[in-house]
Amino acid sequence: MTSSAVLGLPRADALYARALERLPGGNTRTTVFAEPRPPYAATGSGCRLTDVDGHVVLDLNNNYTSLIHGHAHPAIVAAAAAAIGEGSAFGLPTRYEVDMAEMLSKRVAIGEKWRFTNSGTEAVMMAIRAARAVTGRDIVVRFDGCYHGTSEPVALGSRGVSTGTLADVLVVRRGNAEEFVETLERHGDRIAAVLIDAMPHRPGLVPVATDHLQLVRRETRSRNIIMILDEVITFRLASGGLHSVYGVEPDLISLGKIIGGGLPVGAIGGPARIMNVFDPRSPEALSHGGTFSANPVSMRAGLAALSLFGSAEIERINALGDRLRDGLNQHGWPTNGRGSLLRIDLSAAPDAWWRLYGAGIFISPSGLACISTPMDAAVVDEVLAAFERVGR
Ligand SMILES: Cc1ncc(COP(=O)(O)O)c(C=O)c1O
């Protein structure tokens, strides 16, 4: 990082100096670290964020794609405030988890039953455990370089992961049909689940080929392997999630991000024949608790967010994403993705992330960016003008 690219942020410096004393590397969330220290957020409103040093930036990070309506949408603030005012969590269920399950069932064809968690990580973790419980098998197959949160079976890298877990996870090269089929042929009767994201962001946000997703469906179904589709990021792309666009039905789906309206959330959905493994009335039930699972603040914020995000809004922001992607590609910034999700290749532009931040554009350091509903065509043009100013 050249020092000229890094903004002078004296308040962030002071906070980071304190953070270094008490947090390893001054950090408690690896994904939000930026060398030599990140800006610190102060407030957000609509599609803009103000940092503690007073810089106002257009927020295309949206807390890693979770803030579908940007910051502090009045309807979501009202829903969350009402929930907190009436008691933020109880050692009892509330009507809001029922409302949320019903709302998700209307959108997701396979979503007959639901289970809520506090994060996408937990949703994926519990989906894997459900698959193991239902099939009586241990092995999980996943694809290289794809991020599914931080639970053991999906950890990227092996540090801190037990050798037993590593032995029960088979990592196949993305899009390699031959290797995938061979893996299933060799280990099929010991494989509980195949975990796939139809547009994984870490390896570049390129949609999986339709015939590959169909192959995964065919091969898992014929071997009674549970196909888990991770839609934690991609659910925003269509009312029924990205898999509805492919016309491929998985056995289980994991959700998170936008369904919490900006608060912590995750969900596992699927048909009763699988999801009933969680039914506490059964002596065989798979136990799943969570002090804050299905907490009414997340549920009510999420209900408000989803009720403002119907097909027309989804299509509108997907079209804005297409406009931004086309413009960036034309301006010499190679950009992948689909609809409102974008991945901008920053690799050829030295210090691009800091220079963009300085020009008023906040994306994730990996180049992941997204459109939120407060944005319009004028905002997209503002982003394009900033990229042009920054240059490559
Ligand atoms: C595809 C995917 N799955 C799972 C997760 C984990 O979700 P969370 O960060 O809510 O634990 C993420 C997070 O970015 C994700 O992108």
The ligand as an SDF file (V2000), in Angstrom:
LIG
                    3D

 16 16  0  0  0  0  0  0  0  0999 V2000
  -22.3890  -17.8010    0.6280 C   0  0  0  0  0  0  0  0  0  0  0  0
  -22.2330  -17.5390    2.0930 C   0  0  0  0  0  0  0  0  0  0  0  0
  -22.5710  -18.4960    2.9710 N   0  0  0  0  0  0  0  0  0  0  0  0
  -22.4670  -18.3030    4.2960 C   0  0  0  0  0  0  0  0  0  0  0  0
  -21.9910  -17.1140    4.7940 C   0  0  0  0  0  0  0  0  0  0  0  0
  -21.8830  -16.9120    6.2870 C   0  0  0  0  0  0  0  0  0  0  0  0
  -22.8440  -16.0110    6.7270 O   0  0  0  0  0  0  0  0  0  0  0  0
  -22.5790  -15.1670    8.0670 P   0  0  0  0  0  0  0  0  0  0  0  0
  -21.4990  -14.1800    7.7760 O   0  0  0  0  0  0  0  0  0  0  0  0
  -23.9250  -14.5290    8.3520 O   0  0  0  0  0  0  0  0  0  0  0  0
  -22.1990  -16.1450    9.1200 O   0  0  0  0  0  0  0  0  0  0  0  0
  -21.6200  -16.0910    3.9270 C   0  0  0  0  0  0  0  0  0  0  0  0
  -21.1190  -14.8010    4.4310 C   0  0  0  0  0  0  0  0  0  0  0  0
  -20.6650  -13.9470    3.7180 O   0  0  0  0  0  0  0  0  0  0  0  0
  -21.7450  -16.3150    2.5400 C   0  0  0  0  0  0  0  0  0  0  0  0
  -21.3830  -15.3750    1.6670 O   0  0  0  0  0  0  0  0  0  0  0  0
  1  2  1  0
  2  3  1  0
  2 15  2  0
  3  4  2  0
  4  5  1  0
  5  6  1  0
  5 12  2  0
  6  7  1  0
  7  8  1  0
  8  9  2  0
  8 10  1  0
  8 11  1  0
 12 13  1  0
 12 15  1  0
 13 14  2  0
 15 16  1  0
M  END
$$$$
